[in-house]
């Protein structure tokens, strides 16, 4: 393969930049400056992992100049490495573009014009498994050890004992056992938990990570058996509203729902009713619908709800893992080998 032009629309450290540049001399790397990275966004991106100014002050004349410079770069670009805030008109502005590597595991924030362009899109699936699994463990321990009660007692200067639960012997149901679900299952088994998992293609088999692996039709069984239900599946048209009134009522009244996937997977009205009427014991929500969660949402005031602002993937090691994944894929691309995490339109992820 001849030389290829690569545009990086992410703020990276010097070490991370050099790692990309050292992959192969055939890759001609252009690092977009802050002004152009800002203009590159479509407004739907969520820059959670990068310490970067949230906005750039440009005069109208300056914006015209910077946009012209950006378009000149994009006109020669074959590869783009960016957040999911890809502008919808990118295919037209970058006629030589063949591959986009995004920084998120989900592709649901990409514009339809990009998804249907025929350009190869690869996600960052897999790099979130460690930090998200640790958060899931923290959520389960938060509820099992009655930490809300402990915090309430501390705030009231009250020395009052209480009896907590154990994770040992409890059942964890994992809806979507990809890289994140597998890592959660691995940790759960070390705590002595029983694990039931839903997999898109499964035949009730057993594995080292789960006691039972079921197809999607096994969801009612999983919900009725689980003390903790983890949602870790992609957001697609098929999974939108997957957890509604019937599913929440199928759960144990002592069970907890944990969502680290996307807020669209749960019917928000049904969830609010379930939490207020104690159909379930509580929920830990890192994602919501809508997002950010409105200030007037009743979820904020419910004592049986733990809310985090879509931060479970975010650690200081995130970008290092992202760059390592991209470098691996860049080598594959230049050598004509299959890329990792290629978006499949037929699956929706």
NORPE-V286314 format. One record per residue. N is the residue number from 1. BURIAL is # if it has 9 or more other ideal C-beta (glycine too) atoms within 8 Angstrom, else .. D_LAST is the distance of its C-alpha to the last C-alpha in Angstrom with 2 decimals. Layout:
<<N,BURIAL,D_LAST> <N,BURIAL,D_LAST>>
This chain:
<<1,.,28.38> <2,.,30.29> <3,.,29.75> <4,#,26.51> <5,#,26.31> <6,#,23.81> <7,#,23.56> <8,#,22.68> <9,#,22.13> <10,#,22.27> <11,.,25.47> <12,#,26.12> <13,.,29.24> <14,.,31.64> <15,.,30.79> <16,#,27.05> <17,#,27.98> <18,.,30.35> <19,#,27.86> <20,#,25.66> <21,.,28.79> <22,.,30.12> <23,#,27.27> <24,.,28.86> <25,.,31.54> <26,#,29.74> <27,#,27.23> <28,.,29.06> <29,#,27.58> <30,#,28.09> <31,.,27.58> <32,#,27.39> <33,.,30.06> <34,#,29.48> <35,#,30.57> <36,#,28.12> <37,#,25.17> <38,#,26.10> <39,#,26.37> <40,#,22.99> <41,#,21.26> <42,#,20.18> <43,.,21.36> <44,.,18.07> <45,#,17.53> <46,#,18.52> <47,#,20.59> <48,.,20.96> <49,#,21.61> <50,#,23.95> <51,.,27.62> <52,.,28.01> <53,.,30.12> <54,.,28.17> <55,.,29.93> <56,.,32.10> <57,.,35.37> <58,.,35.99> <59,.,38.70> <60,.,37.78> <61,.,39.51> <62,#,37.73> <63,#,34.32> <64,.,35.24> <65,.,36.25> <66,#,33.18> <67,#,30.85> <68,.,32.86> <69,#,32.54> <70,#,28.75> <71,#,28.53> <72,.,30.87> <73,#,28.64> <74,#,25.47> <75,#,27.44> <76,.,27.83> <77,#,24.45> <78,#,22.26> <79,#,19.85> <80,#,18.76> <81,#,17.99> <82,#,17.40> <83,#,16.05> <84,#,13.36> <85,#,16.52> <86,#,16.33> <87,#,18.94> <88,#,18.09> <89,.,21.03> <90,#,19.99> <91,#,19.64> <92,.,23.21> <93,#,24.57> <94,#,23.24> <95,.,24.08> <96,#,23.81> <97,#,20.34> <98,.,18.32> <99,#,15.77> <100,#,14.27> <101,#,13.60> <102,#,12.62> <103,#,14.04> <104,#,11.49> <105,#,8.83> <106,#,6.94> <107,#,6.47> <108,#,8.12> <109,#,11.42> <110,#,11.21> <111,#,13.67> <112,.,13.10> <113,#,15.66> <114,#,13.68> <115,#,10.40> <116,.,12.86> <117,.,15.24> <118,.,14.47> <119,#,14.39> <120,#,12.39> <121,#,9.96> <122,#,9.57> <123,#,8.69> <124,#,11.33> <125,#,9.82> <126,#,13.03> <127,#,15.59> <128,#,15.66> <129,#,16.77> <130,.,20.46> <131,#,21.01> <132,#,18.85> <133,#,20.51> <134,.,23.84> <135,#,23.22> <136,#,22.38> <137,#,25.63> <138,.,27.46> <139,#,26.35> <140,#,27.59> <141,#,30.81> <142,#,31.31> <143,#,31.61> <144,#,33.24> <145,#,35.92> <146,#,36.61> <147,#,36.15> <148,#,36.22> <149,.,39.73> <150,#,40.71> <151,.,39.68> <152,#,41.51> <153,#,44.59> <154,.,44.60> <155,.,44.45> <156,.,47.34> <157,.,49.35> <158,.,49.39> <159,.,49.99> <160,.,48.73> <161,.,47.32> <162,.,44.57> <163,.,42.99> <164,.,39.37> <165,.,36.98> <166,.,35.60> <167,#,32.16> <168,.,33.99> <169,.,33.76> <170,#,31.25> <171,#,28.12> <172,#,24.63> <173,#,21.90> <174,#,18.36> <175,#,15.64> <176,#,12.65> <177,#,14.25> <178,#,11.93> <179,#,13.76> <180,#,14.82> <181,#,15.90> <182,#,17.73> <183,#,19.61> <184,#,20.60> <185,#,21.80> <186,#,23.80> <187,#,25.53> <188,#,26.15> <189,#,27.87> <190,.,30.16> <191,#,31.25> <192,.,32.17> <193,#,29.56> <194,.,28.47> <195,#,24.71> <196,#,22.92> <197,#,19.21> <198,#,16.72> <199,#,14.46> <200,.,12.52> <201,.,15.03> <202,#,18.27> <203,.,21.94> <204,.,23.62> <205,.,24.09> <206,.,25.29> <207,.,24.29> <208,.,25.75> <209,#,23.25> <210,#,23.41> <211,.,26.37> <212,#,24.34> <213,#,20.84> <214,#,20.17> <215,#,17.86> <216,.,16.54> <217,.,20.04> <218,#,21.50> <219,#,20.35> <220,.,23.89> <221,#,25.52> <222,#,23.41> <223,#,24.18> <224,#,27.84> <225,.,28.27> <226,#,26.62> <227,#,28.47> <228,#,25.33> <229,#,21.93> <230,#,18.95> <231,#,15.65> <232,#,13.01> <233,#,9.87> <234,#,6.62> <235,#,7.81> <236,#,7.26> <237,.,10.44> <238,.,11.13> <239,#,11.30> <240,#,13.22> <241,.,16.75> <242,#,16.20> <243,#,19.09> <244,#,22.04> <245,#,25.79> <246,.,26.01> <247,#,23.59> <248,#,25.40> <249,.,28.70> <250,.,27.71> <251,#,27.47> <252,#,30.66> <253,.,32.66> <254,.,32.81> <255,#,29.06> <256,#,26.79> <257,#,23.24> <258,#,21.09> <259,#,17.93> <260,#,16.13> <261,#,12.63> <262,#,12.91> <263,#,16.12> <264,#,14.79> <265,#,14.32> <266,#,18.13> <267,#,20.74> <268,#,22.74> <269,.,26.03> <270,#,25.86> <271,#,25.08> <272,#,28.04> <273,#,30.29> <274,#,29.31> <275,#,30.17> <276,.,33.36> <277,.,34.62> <278,.,33.75> <279,#,31.62> <280,#,29.93> <281,#,31.50> <282,#,29.12> <283,#,25.71> <284,#,24.21> <285,#,21.75> <286,#,20.06> <287,#,17.95> <288,#,19.51> <289,#,19.46> <290,.,20.70> <291,.,20.27> <292,.,22.62> <293,#,24.48> <294,.,27.56> <295,.,30.88> <296,.,32.33> <297,.,29.72> <298,.,31.59> <299,#,29.09> <300,#,30.82> <301,.,34.07> <302,#,33.11> <303,.,34.53> <304,.,32.04> <305,#,28.97> <306,#,27.80> <307,#,25.74> <308,#,24.26> <309,.,22.83> <310,#,19.24> <311,.,20.79> <312,#,19.72> <313,#,17.94> <314,.,20.90> <315,.,23.68> <316,.,25.85> <317,.,24.22> <318,#,20.71> <319,#,21.35> <320,.,23.13> <321,#,20.18> <322,#,17.94> <323,#,20.65> <324,#,21.08> <325,#,17.47> <326,#,17.86> <327,#,21.26> <328,#,20.06> <329,#,17.53> <330,#,20.35> <331,#,22.71> <332,#,20.41> <333,#,20.01> <334,#,23.77> <335,.,24.62> <336,.,22.47> <337,.,20.40> <338,.,16.73> <339,#,14.53> <340,#,12.61> <341,#,8.91> <342,#,8.31> <343,#,5.34> <344,.,5.66> <345,.,6.75> <346,.,8.18> <347,.,5.56> <348,#,3.81> <349,#,0.00>>
